[in-house]
Amino acid sequence: MKISCVVPAYNEEKLLGRTLACIGESARAFEALGWGFELIVCDNNSTDRTAAVATECGARVVFEPVNQIGRARNRGAAAATGDWLVFVDADSEPSRELFESVAQEISSGRVLGGGSTVRMDREASLFGIWVHGWNAISRVCRWAAGSFIFCDTSAFRSIGGFSLELYASEEIDLSKRLKQVGRRSSKAFVILHRHPLKTSARKLDLYSGADIRRFLRAFLRHPKGTLKDPNACHFWYDGRR
């Protein structure tokens, strides 16, 4: 068994080193089972030292010139040689316990993939309410958060990976399509919750309440069009870090 961890990264020199160090430490959960492990960073056309930081941390670096997180994840997955893929965002820190839970699910033979609930790296009252709400929806609907997704490599490739039409919510689209594959093979798509993924709350510092409300109004008026427009999804693509 071999696990390929794919980290998409666009101008992430500030947080990437810490994320990769955390992944490397937590990956001992796989190595303890005798499984192989590789770490791949997809530099998504960064203008800072993202690629250099990844190389310094021992990751294999691949390049995707088009700024789109789905494309970056797909490019990293295309270079992967593992039986299973684990996607982790560059501002997130999976614990060893979370990786152990992933290994248990894989070993059971009953799952095709899944995700994890999340927690912020610091207290944020209003955003915290949103996170609790998202975690509830995630578990009920079995939709993975984009910051952490794991899945069988062959299943991922059979559905063509992440949608190239979407600039946001591509993780929900992928979850739905993987669940369809799972139903045909009697395998589940699960959301782990005992060891939530730690992820950054930095967007609270980078964007104002007005910015967030503006995006939400656009989304409520034209949900599909908004998610397919990189300019509308500027939270992820304007380069602020």
MARVEXLUM-96003 format. One line per 5 residues: number of its first residue (from 1); their letters; for each residue x, z, y of C-alpha. Coordinates in pm, 1 decimal, padded with zeros to 6 digits, always signed. Each point is the difference from the previous one (the first is absolute). Example, Ala and Ser with C-alpha at 12.3 -4.5 7.8 and 13.67 -1.06 7.14 Angstrom:
! residues 2
1) as) +01230.0 +00780.0 -00450.0  +00137.0 -00066.0 +00344.0;
! end
This chain:
! residues 241
1) mkisc) +00000.0 +00000.0 +00000.0  +00124.7 -00086.6 +00347.9  -00145.7 +00091.7 +00339.0  +00052.6 -00211.7 +00311.7  -00056.8 +00181.2 +00329.4;
6) vvpay) -00069.4 -00237.6 +00289.7  +00025.5 +00115.7 +00362.7  -00117.8 -00241.6 +00274.0  +00182.1 +00070.6 +00324.8  -00032.5 -00139.7 +00351.7;
11) neekl) +00225.8 +00164.5 +00261.2  +00018.9 +00320.2 -00202.9  +00359.5 +00111.2 +00062.2  -00116.0 +00342.0 +00126.4  -00189.4 +00113.4 -00310.0;
16) lgrtl) +00115.3 -00232.7 -00277.5  +00309.6 +00197.4 -00100.0  -00200.1 +00316.9 -00054.7  -00266.2 -00187.4 -00195.7  +00252.8 -00167.9 -00229.5;
21) acige) +00185.9 +00327.2 -00060.0  -00329.5 +00163.4 -00094.8  -00090.8 -00285.0 -00234.1  +00341.1 +00014.6 -00164.2  -00031.8 +00373.3 -00062.2;
26) saraf) -00357.4 -00024.3 -00126.1  +00084.9 -00293.7 -00229.1  +00180.7 +00247.0 -00224.4  -00344.9 +00057.5 -00145.7  +00021.1 -00349.4 -00152.2;
31) ealgw) +00366.1 +00028.8 -00094.0  -00072.3 +00325.6 -00185.4  -00220.4 -00205.7 -00233.2  +00275.2 -00251.8 -00057.9  -00177.1 -00262.7 +00209.7;
36) gfeli) +00181.4 -00251.7 +00214.4  -00046.4 +00003.2 +00377.8  +00077.0 -00235.4 +00286.9  -00054.9 +00035.6 +00373.6  -00081.1 -00309.4 +00205.1;
41) vcdnn) -00041.9 -00010.8 +00378.1  -00162.8 -00303.7 +00156.8  +00128.6 -00043.4 +00353.6  -00300.9 -00153.4 +00174.7  +00187.4 -00181.9 +00278.8;
46) stdrt) +00132.9 +00318.1 +00163.3  +00197.7 -00008.0 +00323.6  +00173.1 +00334.9 -00057.6  +00227.4 +00141.3 -00274.9  -00270.5 +00017.2 -00266.5;
51) aavat) +00187.2 -00223.6 -00246.0  +00330.6 +00178.8 +00060.7  -00156.4 +00342.2 -00055.1  -00159.0 -00119.8 -00324.8  +00331.8 -00138.3 -00123.5;
56) ecgar) +00181.5 +00321.2 +00091.4  -00255.5 +00192.7 -00206.2  +00066.6 -00213.8 -00305.8  -00319.8 -00204.1 +00006.0  -00019.3 -00367.5 -00083.7;
61) vvfep) -00108.6 -00184.8 +00315.5  -00215.7 -00312.6 +00011.7  -00131.3 -00175.4 +00310.0  -00344.6 -00117.8 +00107.8  -00003.3 -00189.9 +00333.5;
66) vnqig) -00376.3 +00019.3 +00067.2  -00113.4 +00335.5 +00141.0  -00278.8 +00099.6 -00236.1  +00007.7 +00304.8 -00222.3  -00174.2 -00175.1 -00288.6;
71) rarnr) +00260.9 -00275.7 +00005.9  +00280.0 +00255.7 +00013.5  -00135.7 +00186.1 -00301.7  -00049.9 -00327.5 -00187.0  +00356.3 -00108.0 +00076.4;
76) gaaaa) +00137.2 +00327.5 -00129.5  -00217.5 -00021.4 -00310.8  +00119.3 -00355.3 -00067.2  +00356.4 +00130.5 -00018.4  -00093.1 +00293.6 -00223.6;
81) tgdwl) +00100.2 +00011.4 -00366.3  -00197.7 +00309.4 -00101.5  -00300.0 +00033.6 -00229.6  -00180.4 +00198.3 +00270.8  +00004.2 -00023.6 +00379.5;
86) vfvda) -00013.8 +00296.1 +00237.7  -00055.8 -00088.3 +00366.4  +00101.6 +00266.5 +00252.9  -00016.0 -00042.1 +00377.8  +00318.8 +00050.9 +00200.2;
91) dseps) -00137.7 +00307.5 +00179.4  -00116.1 +00184.3 -00312.7  +00161.5 +00249.1 -00237.6  -00124.3 +00014.5 -00360.4  +00083.7 +00321.8 -00181.8;
96) relfe) +00149.8 +00023.2 -00347.2  -00328.7 +00154.8 -00111.2  -00190.2 -00307.3 +00118.8  +00235.7 -00229.2 -00192.6  -00043.1 +00223.5 -00305.6;
101) svaqe) -00376.3 -00046.4 +00028.4  +00049.6 -00377.2 +00019.2  +00217.3 +00013.0 -00312.7  -00267.4 +00198.0 -00184.3  -00265.7 -00257.5 +00087.5;
106) issgr) +00222.4 -00288.5 -00108.2  +00089.1 +00174.8 -00325.2  -00366.2 +00057.5 -00080.7  -00057.3 -00374.3 -00035.9  -00343.2 +00043.1 +00155.8;
111) vlggg) +00068.2 -00118.6 +00355.0  +00078.5 -00327.0 +00172.9  +00099.1 +00153.2 +00330.1  -00099.0 +00237.9 +00274.8  +00087.0 +00181.8 +00317.5;
116) stvrm) +00021.1 +00346.5 +00148.2  -00169.5 +00215.9 +00256.1  +00210.9 +00061.2 +00310.3  +00099.7 +00280.8 +00234.6  +00160.9 -00019.5 +00342.9;
121) dreas) +00351.4 +00128.8 +00065.2  -00135.6 +00223.2 +00276.8  -00328.1 +00156.1 +00103.5  -00223.6 -00225.3 +00205.9  -00354.1 +00129.0 +00038.5;
126) lfgiw) -00198.8 -00313.8 +00081.4  +00210.6 -00226.6 -00217.0  -00014.6 +00262.5 -00272.6  -00377.1 -00035.8 -00013.0  +00041.2 -00374.8 -00047.8;
131) vhgwn) +00255.7 +00057.1 -00278.6  -00232.3 +00237.2 -00187.0  -00278.4 -00256.7 +00033.6  +00221.1 -00281.7 -00123.6  +00117.0 +00206.5 -00299.3;
136) aisrv) -00361.5 +00061.7 -00099.7  -00088.0 -00370.3 +00028.8  +00317.6 -00094.3 -00186.3  -00084.6 +00219.8 -00297.5  -00366.2 -00098.3 -00017.3;
141) crwaa) +00054.1 -00375.1 +00041.8  +00340.4 -00002.4 -00170.9  +00166.6 -00179.4 +00290.2  +00374.0 +00054.0 +00038.0  +00157.1 +00078.3 +00335.2;
146) gsfif) +00254.3 -00266.7 +00090.9  +00274.2 +00258.9 +00033.0  +00006.7 +00054.2 -00378.7  -00116.6 -00236.6 -00274.6  +00115.3 -00034.0 -00358.5;
151) cdtsa) -00103.6 -00269.2 -00246.7  +00093.8 -00196.0 -00307.4  +00224.4 -00287.1 +00110.0  -00168.8 -00263.4 -00214.6  -00343.9 +00098.3 +00131.8;
156) frsig) +00126.4 -00015.9 +00359.5  +00141.9 -00345.2 -00052.8  -00308.4 -00123.4 -00185.7  -00214.2 +00051.8 +00310.9  +00255.6 -00144.8 +00240.8;
161) gfsle) +00104.0 +00329.4 +00158.4  -00114.9 +00103.4 +00346.2  -00227.6 -00229.3 +00198.9  +00179.1 -00210.1 +00260.7  -00319.0 -00025.0 +00206.8;
166) lyase) -00004.5 +00369.0 +00092.7  +00221.7 +00181.9 +00249.8  -00163.1 +00336.5 -00073.4  -00205.7 +00149.7 -00286.3  +00186.4 -00225.0 -00245.5;
171) eidls) +00042.5 +00306.8 -00221.3  -00377.2 +00037.5 -00036.6  -00033.4 -00366.5 -00090.6  +00275.2 +00038.6 -00260.8  -00162.8 +00313.8 -00141.6;
176) krlkq) -00329.4 -00184.8 -00048.5  +00162.6 -00293.0 -00176.4  +00212.1 +00221.6 -00224.8  -00310.2 +00196.0 -00097.2  -00163.5 -00325.4 -00107.6;
181) vgrrs) +00298.0 -00078.4 -00222.5  -00009.6 +00353.4 -00134.5  -00365.1 -00026.3 -00097.6  +00076.5 -00304.9 -00211.8  +00279.0 +00183.3 -00181.4;
186) skafv) -00170.9 +00343.0 -00007.5  +00268.5 +00155.5 +00218.0  -00058.9 +00221.5 +00302.2  +00113.6 -00010.5 +00361.0  +00061.1 +00362.1 +00099.0;
191) ilhrh) +00060.7 +00198.9 +00317.0  +00241.2 +00289.2 -00052.9  -00071.8 +00311.1 +00205.2  +00196.0 +00299.2 -00126.4  +00315.7 -00091.8 +00191.8;
196) plkts) -00104.4 -00198.1 +00311.3  +00241.8 -00243.8 +00156.0  +00167.6 +00133.0 +00314.1  -00016.9 -00261.2 +00275.5  +00081.0 -00018.3 +00369.7;
201) arkld) -00247.9 +00081.7 +00276.3  +00212.8 -00186.4 +00254.5  -00280.3 -00235.8 +00106.7  -00156.9 +00295.6 +00179.7  +00303.0 +00005.2 +00228.1;
206) lysga) +00030.5 -00375.5 +00034.9  -00362.9 -00088.3 +00076.6  -00261.2 +00152.3 +00226.6  -00357.7 +00084.7 -00084.1  -00102.2 -00300.7 +00207.7;
211) dirrf) +00215.9 -00227.4 -00218.1  -00165.4 +00132.3 -00314.0  -00351.6 -00028.3 +00143.8  +00068.4 -00357.9 +00110.0  +00099.9 -00097.1 -00353.8;
216) lrafl) -00301.8 +00174.7 -00151.2  -00239.9 -00178.7 +00238.2  +00151.9 -00336.8 -00091.2  -00019.0 +00082.8 -00369.5  -00363.7 +00109.4 +00018.6;
221) rhpkg) -00096.2 -00318.7 +00186.2  +00197.1 -00242.9 -00217.7  +00144.5 +00179.5 -00305.2  +00122.8 -00302.6 -00192.7  +00135.7 -00180.5 +00302.6;
226) tlkdp) +00178.9 +00310.6 +00124.4  +00174.7 +00063.7 -00331.6  +00119.6 -00360.5 -00010.5  +00140.6 +00005.4 +00354.3  +00355.2 +00138.0 +00038.5;
231) nachf) -00054.2 +00051.0 +00372.9  -00307.4 +00213.9 -00065.0  +00196.4 +00197.8 -00260.7  +00276.4 +00080.5 +00248.4  +00040.0 +00358.0 -00130.4;
236) wydgr) +00191.5 -00147.6 -00290.2  +00169.3 -00297.9 +00164.3  +00099.6 +00066.1 +00359.9  +00333.4 +00154.0 -00101.8  -00053.1 +00342.4 +00155.5;
241) r) +00186.3 +00259.0 -00207.5;
! end
